[in-house]
């Protein structure tokens, strides 16, 4: 009996709670409905603001390039030649892909300040006029107008082929600031699949030509940076072997000439006097020795050239940005709807919290 009474009381309590909830929701509905004119007006203002924002936004162009990294693990016949040279005690480099130029670290290299600054200092041609990308960046973003009030910045520029070591402190600071802005807001480097060594470079800009030129020159700078650093040892080997080969070749030519001159001097002399044949014999020994040395040097030089060829280049460009570029622009319809919804929603929240505050104070 007591259990039935308790169940009846719980049911009644639930009905009362549900009834109170419905009544409360009705009160809130009538409360908000009383401000319907204000809500519609604010939502309309928000929609206008959203439309105005979309109208003022300039389109953003995206320049994209894809590249592939050379697989240096498999060298084919070249690996066999390098292995043979190694077995003979000739160190021509392994051509491995370690260090900063591995596939995983190359993307970070493209984000480095050094590489971006070198790209900004690259020479480009805009409407028949040659200038640096840094100057083009200043022109695109109309920075000279913003710097008009500062005499030290009013006429600042980055001349083509200027000596980087002679830049002023202001130039260094501005170049670093431009590089940081480009890296954070306009440059994206990604790799869709870690198993595939194919990466993508994307450059976004409100100026279509700048996006294209920066993307192309970034690829060039990274490739040149690789050639100048990772292949430095191989190039030094080639230069050293070439110098030695040229030197020995010169000595061999002199020795051959010396043999002929010595033979001319001993012509028609008494054959019993062998001492006169000594200079020719010495020169002949020099010829034989230099010939053997030159043969070995030429072999090493050709292998060194193969090593250099194997390591150059690191980056193979697959796709380059082609005009017209992909254009992104804020949708006016979406901005209008989103602006109106957000403005109306924020007003409703304000009205709700204002009434809750009054109820708590009473």
Backbone torsions as a table, in degrees:
resi	resn	phi	psi	omega
1	UNK	NA	-43.9	179.6
2	UNK	-65.3	-36.1	179.6
3	UNK	-65.1	-39.0	178.6
4	UNK	-64.4	-40.5	178.6
5	UNK	-64.2	-40.2	-179.2
6	UNK	-65.7	-40.5	179.5
7	UNK	-65.0	-38.5	179.5
8	UNK	-65.1	-39.5	-179.4
9	UNK	-67.6	-39.5	179.3
10	UNK	-64.7	-40.5	179.0
11	UNK	-63.7	-42.3	178.9
12	UNK	-64.5	-39.5	179.5
13	UNK	-64.0	-41.8	178.7
14	UNK	-63.7	-39.5	179.4
15	UNK	-65.2	-40.1	178.9
16	UNK	-65.0	-42.9	-179.8
17	UNK	-63.5	-43.1	179.0
18	UNK	-64.9	-39.4	178.9
19	UNK	-64.9	-42.2	179.0
20	UNK	-63.9	-38.5	179.4
21	UNK	-63.5	-43.1	179.3
22	UNK	-63.8	-42.5	179.2
23	UNK	-63.0	-41.4	-178.4
24	UNK	-65.5	-42.8	178.3
25	UNK	-63.3	-38.0	177.3
26	UNK	-63.1	-38.6	178.6
27	UNK	-64.8	-43.1	179.8
28	UNK	-65.7	-37.8	179.1
29	UNK	-63.0	-46.2	179.5
30	UNK	-65.9	-35.4	178.8
31	UNK	-63.2	-49.3	-179.4
32	UNK	-68.9	-34.3	179.9
33	UNK	-64.3	-28.4	179.0
34	UNK	-67.4	-17.5	179.4
35	UNK	-108.0	24.0	-174.1
36	UNK	-62.7	-33.5	179.0
37	UNK	-65.9	-43.3	179.8
38	UNK	-64.7	-41.2	-179.2
39	UNK	-64.2	-43.8	179.5
40	UNK	-64.9	-40.7	-179.8
41	UNK	-64.0	-45.8	-180.0
42	UNK	-65.7	-40.7	177.9
43	UNK	-62.2	-39.1	178.3
44	UNK	-65.1	-41.5	177.6
45	UNK	-63.2	-40.7	177.7
46	UNK	-63.7	-38.8	178.0
47	UNK	-64.4	-40.0	178.4
48	UNK	-64.6	-42.4	178.3
49	UNK	-63.2	-42.2	177.4
50	UNK	-62.2	-41.1	178.7
51	UNK	-66.7	-40.4	178.6
52	UNK	-63.3	-41.7	178.2
53	UNK	-60.6	-47.0	-180.0
54	UNK	-64.2	-35.7	-179.0
55	UNK	-66.8	-36.8	-177.0
56	UNK	-82.2	-18.8	-178.5
57	UNK	-69.7	130.3	177.1
58	UNK	-82.9	149.9	178.1
59	UNK	-66.3	147.5	179.3
60	UNK	-109.6	127.1	-179.5
61	UNK	-99.4	142.6	-179.3
62	UNK	-120.1	118.4	174.9
63	UNK	-99.3	125.1	-176.5
64	UNK	-123.3	140.5	175.8
65	UNK	-138.1	141.5	177.2
66	UNK	-115.1	146.2	-177.8
67	UNK	-140.8	157.7	177.3
68	UNK	-125.2	145.4	177.9
69	UNK	-94.3	139.8	177.7
70	UNK	-64.0	137.2	175.1
71	UNK	-86.7	99.2	-174.7
72	UNK	-85.1	1.5	-179.0
73	UNK	-75.4	-28.1	-179.1
74	UNK	-115.5	112.0	-176.4
75	UNK	-109.5	-0.9	177.4
76	UNK	61.9	-134.4	-179.2
77	UNK	-63.4	-30.0	178.9
78	UNK	-63.9	-38.1	178.3
79	UNK	-62.8	-37.9	177.7
80	UNK	-64.3	-40.7	179.3
81	UNK	-65.3	-41.5	178.2
82	UNK	-66.1	-36.3	177.5
83	UNK	-65.2	-40.3	177.5
84	UNK	-62.6	-42.8	178.8
85	UNK	-62.9	-39.2	179.4
86	UNK	-65.0	-38.3	179.2
87	UNK	-66.5	-23.9	177.5
88	UNK	-89.3	4.3	178.4
89	UNK	85.6	18.4	-179.3
90	UNK	-102.6	117.3	-179.4
91	UNK	-95.0	105.1	-179.9
92	UNK	-111.6	12.8	179.3
93	UNK	88.1	146.4	-178.5
94	UNK	-88.7	-18.4	-178.8
95	UNK	68.6	26.5	-179.7
96	UNK	-69.0	167.8	-175.1
97	UNK	-109.8	35.4	-179.1
98	UNK	-83.0	-174.0	175.2
99	UNK	75.5	-156.0	-173.2
100	UNK	-69.2	-14.8	-174.7
101	UNK	-97.7	17.0	172.9
102	UNK	-69.2	162.5	-175.6
103	UNK	-60.1	-37.6	-176.7
104	UNK	-72.4	-29.3	-176.2
105	UNK	-95.3	-11.9	-177.8
106	UNK	-64.0	-35.6	179.4
107	UNK	-64.2	-39.0	177.3
108	UNK	-68.0	-33.2	177.1
109	UNK	-61.7	-38.8	179.3
110	UNK	-68.4	-23.0	177.5
111	UNK	-85.9	-5.7	-175.4
112	UNK	-69.2	150.8	-179.7
113	UNK	-62.8	-38.8	-178.3
114	UNK	-59.6	-48.0	-177.4
115	UNK	-66.6	-42.0	-179.4
116	UNK	-67.0	-39.3	178.1
117	UNK	-66.0	-41.8	176.5
118	UNK	-60.6	-36.2	176.9
119	UNK	-66.4	-42.5	179.2
120	UNK	-64.1	-28.3	-179.5
121	UNK	-88.9	2.5	178.0
122	UNK	-69.2	151.8	179.2
123	UNK	-86.6	132.6	177.3
124	UNK	-133.2	164.8	177.8
125	UNK	-118.7	121.0	-178.4
126	UNK	-123.2	113.6	180.0
127	UNK	54.1	44.2	177.4
128	UNK	79.4	1.6	-178.7
129	UNK	-112.7	129.5	179.4
130	UNK	-87.4	133.2	179.5
131	UNK	-156.1	170.8	175.5
132	UNK	-84.1	156.7	177.4
133	UNK	-63.2	-29.4	177.9
134	UNK	-64.1	-43.8	177.1
135	UNK	-65.6	-36.9	177.4
136	UNK	-66.1	-37.5	176.6
137	UNK	-62.7	-42.6	177.9
138	UNK	-63.0	-40.4	-180.0
139	UNK	-68.2	-42.7	-178.9
140	UNK	-63.2	-41.7	-178.1
141	UNK	-90.9	5.1	177.1
142	UNK	51.5	45.5	-177.4
143	UNK	-72.1	-28.7	-179.6
144	UNK	-62.2	-32.7	176.7
145	UNK	-66.5	-37.5	178.8
146	UNK	-72.4	-25.2	-178.5
147	UNK	-94.2	3.3	-173.2
148	UNK	-58.0	-32.9	-177.7
149	UNK	-79.8	-6.6	-178.9
150	UNK	-113.0	108.5	-175.7
151	UNK	-57.5	-35.6	-176.8
152	UNK	-72.2	-13.2	-179.0
153	UNK	-111.8	-13.9	-172.1
154	UNK	-57.7	-43.3	-176.3
155	UNK	-112.2	21.6	-177.0
156	UNK	-71.1	139.6	178.0
157	UNK	-153.2	169.1	179.2
158	UNK	-123.0	97.1	-174.8
159	UNK	-67.4	150.6	177.6
160	UNK	-68.3	137.9	178.8
161	UNK	63.8	22.2	177.3
162	UNK	-71.8	151.8	179.1
163	UNK	-74.4	114.2	-177.5
164	UNK	-61.1	-32.8	-177.6
165	UNK	-71.3	-15.3	-178.6
166	UNK	-100.9	10.0	177.5
167	UNK	-65.9	145.1	176.1
168	UNK	-74.8	169.9	179.0
169	UNK	-63.7	-35.6	178.8
170	UNK	-66.1	-42.7	178.2
171	UNK	-63.1	-43.0	177.6
172	UNK	-59.8	-43.5	-178.1
173	UNK	-65.3	-45.8	-178.7
174	UNK	-68.1	-39.0	179.0
175	UNK	-64.5	-40.2	177.1
176	UNK	-65.6	-38.5	178.7
177	UNK	-65.9	-41.4	177.7
178	UNK	-63.8	-42.0	179.4
179	UNK	-62.9	-42.5	-180.0
180	UNK	-65.1	-41.3	179.1
181	UNK	-64.4	-44.6	178.7
182	UNK	-62.1	-42.0	-177.3
183	UNK	-65.5	-41.1	-174.6
184	UNK	-81.1	-35.2	-169.8
185	UNK	-113.2	-19.4	-171.6
186	UNK	-125.2	-15.2	-174.8
187	UNK	-111.2	128.6	177.1
188	UNK	-132.4	126.1	178.3
189	UNK	-124.9	124.3	-173.7
190	UNK	-139.8	163.7	176.3
191	UNK	-136.0	111.9	-172.4
192	UNK	-62.1	-40.7	-177.0
193	UNK	-136.0	125.9	-179.3
194	UNK	-66.2	-21.9	179.8
195	UNK	-77.1	-19.5	-179.7
196	UNK	-111.8	123.4	-176.2
197	UNK	-83.3	55.8	176.7
198	UNK	-122.4	123.3	-178.7
199	UNK	-115.2	165.5	-179.4
200	UNK	-129.0	135.2	174.9
201	UNK	-112.4	128.3	177.7
202	UNK	-126.4	131.3	178.1
203	UNK	-123.4	123.9	179.8
204	UNK	-106.8	137.5	178.4
205	UNK	-159.7	153.8	175.4
206	UNK	-76.3	-13.1	176.0
207	UNK	-106.5	119.0	-174.7
208	UNK	-62.5	-43.4	-177.0
209	UNK	-67.2	-39.7	179.5
210	UNK	-62.5	-43.0	179.4
211	UNK	-59.1	-44.0	-179.3
212	UNK	-65.9	-47.8	-177.0
213	UNK	-65.9	-40.4	-179.5
214	UNK	-65.9	-41.8	179.8
215	UNK	-62.4	-45.8	-178.9
216	UNK	-65.2	-44.6	-177.4
217	UNK	-71.6	-29.6	175.7
218	UNK	-62.9	-41.4	177.1
219	UNK	-61.4	-43.3	-179.6
220	UNK	-64.6	-44.0	-177.8
221	UNK	-63.7	-43.4	-179.9
222	UNK	-63.8	-42.7	178.9
223	UNK	-62.8	-46.8	179.4
224	UNK	-63.9	-37.4	178.7
225	UNK	-62.4	-38.7	177.1
226	UNK	-63.7	-48.1	-177.6
227	UNK	-60.7	-37.8	-176.6
228	UNK	-79.2	-13.7	-176.1
229	UNK	-118.8	-62.0	-175.2
230	UNK	-64.9	-34.2	179.8
231	UNK	-93.2	11.8	-177.4
232	UNK	-61.7	-43.6	-179.8
233	UNK	-62.6	-44.2	179.8
234	UNK	-64.2	-40.6	178.6
235	UNK	-65.9	-38.8	177.3
236	UNK	-64.2	-39.4	177.0
237	UNK	-61.2	-44.5	179.9
238	UNK	-62.6	-45.3	-178.6
239	UNK	-63.5	-42.0	-179.3
240	UNK	-66.4	-46.0	179.4
241	UNK	-65.6	-36.7	178.0
242	UNK	-64.2	-41.7	179.5
243	UNK	-64.7	-43.2	179.2
244	UNK	-66.1	-41.8	179.3
245	UNK	-62.7	-41.7	178.2
246	UNK	-63.7	-39.3	-179.9
247	UNK	-66.1	-46.5	179.7
248	UNK	-66.3	-36.3	178.2
249	UNK	-62.8	-38.8	176.7
250	UNK	-65.2	-42.0	177.7
251	UNK	-63.5	-39.4	179.6
252	UNK	-64.7	-41.8	178.3
253	UNK	-62.9	-40.6	178.3
254	UNK	-65.4	-38.6	-179.8
255	UNK	-66.5	-40.6	178.1
256	UNK	-63.2	-42.5	177.4
257	UNK	-63.4	-38.2	179.5
258	UNK	-65.0	-38.2	177.3
259	UNK	-61.5	-45.0	179.9
260	UNK	-63.5	-41.4	-179.5
261	UNK	-65.6	-40.6	179.7
262	UNK	-65.8	-40.0	177.5
263	UNK	-63.9	-37.5	177.7
264	UNK	-64.2	-36.1	-178.1
265	UNK	-72.0	-28.3	-177.8
266	UNK	-96.8	7.5	-178.6
267	UNK	-68.4	131.9	177.3
268	UNK	70.5	10.0	175.2
269	UNK	-79.9	164.6	-179.9
270	UNK	-61.2	117.9	-177.9
271	UNK	-63.9	-17.2	178.3
272	UNK	-69.0	-30.2	-177.6
273	UNK	-85.3	87.0	-177.1
274	UNK	-70.8	-18.8	-176.8
275	UNK	-60.5	-28.1	-179.6
276	UNK	-70.3	-16.9	179.5
277	UNK	-88.1	-4.2	-177.3
278	UNK	-60.7	-47.2	179.9
279	UNK	-58.5	-39.7	179.5
280	UNK	-66.4	-39.0	179.1
281	UNK	-65.3	-41.6	177.9
282	UNK	-61.9	-43.9	179.7
283	UNK	-64.2	-35.3	179.0
284	UNK	-65.5	-38.4	176.1
285	UNK	-63.4	-41.2	177.6
286	UNK	-61.9	-38.9	179.6
287	UNK	-63.2	-45.5	-178.6
288	UNK	-65.2	-43.0	-179.4
289	UNK	-65.7	-45.5	-179.7
290	UNK	-67.2	-32.6	177.2
291	UNK	-63.8	-43.3	179.1
292	UNK	-65.4	-43.2	-179.9
293	UNK	-64.8	-43.5	-178.5
294	UNK	-64.4	-38.5	178.5
295	UNK	-60.7	-44.2	179.2
296	UNK	-66.7	-40.9	-179.7
297	UNK	-65.1	-41.3	179.3
298	UNK	-63.6	-39.9	177.1
299	UNK	-61.3	-47.3	179.1
300	UNK	-64.3	-36.9	-179.7
301	UNK	-64.6	-42.5	179.7
302	UNK	-66.3	-38.8	176.6
303	UNK	-66.5	-37.3	177.9
304	UNK	-65.6	-37.3	177.1
305	UNK	-65.6	-36.7	176.3
306	UNK	-64.9	-38.9	177.4
307	UNK	-62.8	-44.3	178.7
308	UNK	-63.4	-40.1	178.8
309	UNK	-64.4	-36.5	-178.9
310	UNK	-66.7	-34.5	-175.8
311	UNK	-88.6	-1.7	-176.3
312	UNK	-127.9	129.2	-6.8
313	UNK	-93.3	170.6	176.5
314	UNK	-81.7	-38.0	-172.7
315	UNK	-106.8	128.4	173.7
316	UNK	-108.7	115.4	-178.8
317	UNK	-75.9	126.7	179.3
318	UNK	-95.7	-56.2	179.5
319	UNK	-123.9	138.6	175.4
320	UNK	-111.6	154.7	177.0
321	UNK	-67.6	133.4	-178.7
322	UNK	-125.7	132.7	177.1
323	UNK	-71.9	144.4	-3.5
324	UNK	-77.9	147.4	-178.7
325	UNK	-84.2	164.7	176.0
326	UNK	-63.9	129.3	-176.3
327	UNK	-112.5	131.4	177.0
328	UNK	-117.7	130.6	179.2
329	UNK	-140.5	141.9	-178.7
330	UNK	-62.6	130.7	-179.9
331	UNK	-71.5	126.8	179.9
332	UNK	-67.5	-39.5	-179.4
333	UNK	-65.5	-44.8	179.2
334	UNK	-63.9	-41.4	179.1
335	UNK	-64.2	-39.6	178.9
336	UNK	-62.4	-48.6	-178.9
337	UNK	-66.4	-44.9	-178.0
338	UNK	-65.7	-40.7	179.2
339	UNK	-63.4	-43.5	178.7
340	UNK	-65.5	-42.1	-179.5
341	UNK	-64.7	-46.1	-178.3
342	UNK	-64.4	-42.1	-179.7
343	UNK	-63.8	-45.7	178.9
344	UNK	-64.9	-41.3	-179.9
345	UNK	-63.9	-42.5	179.8
346	UNK	-65.7	-37.1	177.5
347	UNK	-65.7	-42.4	178.0
348	UNK	-60.4	-43.9	177.7
349	UNK	-60.6	-40.8	179.5
350	UNK	-62.5	-44.9	-180.0
351	UNK	-64.2	-39.8	-180.0
352	UNK	-64.1	-48.4	-178.3
353	UNK	-68.4	-31.4	178.0
354	UNK	-65.8	-42.5	179.3
355	UNK	-68.8	-40.1	176.9
356	UNK	-60.8	-37.2	178.3
357	UNK	-65.4	-40.4	178.3
358	UNK	-65.4	-39.9	-179.5
359	UNK	-65.3	-36.5	178.3
360	UNK	-69.4	-34.1	-179.7
361	UNK	-72.7	-29.7	-176.9
362	UNK	-73.9	NA	NA
